[in-house]
């Protein structure tokens, strides 16, 4: 196994989300902002059985970090999230929990229950709120401000200790200090700000999201013609210009779990399955040479999956500066560009 123990497990529990963020991996789009049909079921949830088998597996570290994130779906959209969290605290009492949500799902009583389940545990609970009442909805389309604040307040009143993360855009940058002050007044543990990575294309991105929100290609051949040239050129440019690969998956000894029950090294490999070109890369270059279904939890234990030769081959490529095209496409770092690392600036209260 490439890791002594698996120390970080990122779970994409659900493909369901209440928001329609324009740059989300759910909505692969071409240069005109037309979303392309990538034939993904956006009502998929990780089974309780798969979840329990994963965290109970002997290859998992006792002090594992269990991260419930939202690459394409919000973890709280899972209909059994509370039960999953209870199982996790019982099976892995020494685990560190990280939960990310936009805060717009469920109701205050649900957040009170969450706070009680997490009581006494080591955790980071992030509310992703990009501004204030007049700006949060601009990027987090469909998220209702009043519900977010009511849920946040209920979590705090029940003993929960949340953090507020704000992604800074041109339309909310003037509100950073006001939002920071509001977060402190509410009782948040910290206030994090991140610069958006779409600065160069932001105006186009947002306009396309607004103008083409309900437009989707349904013909796969047409969709391929529209997006393949775009992705091929982007990958070629990165191969020519990247300086290194930001391979956090191996450095932190982590894995990523898809709702359908697939195991990947990181969220980027998972996201590749949501658009036509990267899906093609994923299948042809990185799975065809290996046993079909080798990374499926319905067929193998987590230990067996982690002992597959695929992991060793991937790591050797990274170590020898011969990474796969998908790693370059997703994590190739080009100095002094938007592909460069974006650091989070945190204020602790």
Buried (B, 14 or more C-beta within 10 A) or exposed (E): BBBEBBBBBBBBBBBBBBBBBBBBBBBBBBEEBBBBBBEBEBEBBBBEEBBBBBBEBEBBBEEBBBBBBBBBBBBBBBEBBBEBBEBBBEBBEEBBBBBBBBBBBBEBEBBBBBBEBBEEBEBBBBBBBBBBEEBBBBBBBEBBBEBBBBBBBBBBEBEBBBBBBBBBBEBBBEBBEEBBEBBBEBBBBBBBBBBBBBEEEBEEBBEBBEEBBEEBBEEEEEBBEBBBEBBEEEBEEBEEBBEEBBBBBBEBBBBBBBBBBBBBBBBBBBBBBBBBBBBBBBEEEBBEEEEEEBBBBEEBBBEBBBBBEBBEBBBEBBEEEEBBBBBBBBBBBBEEEEBEEEEEEEBEB
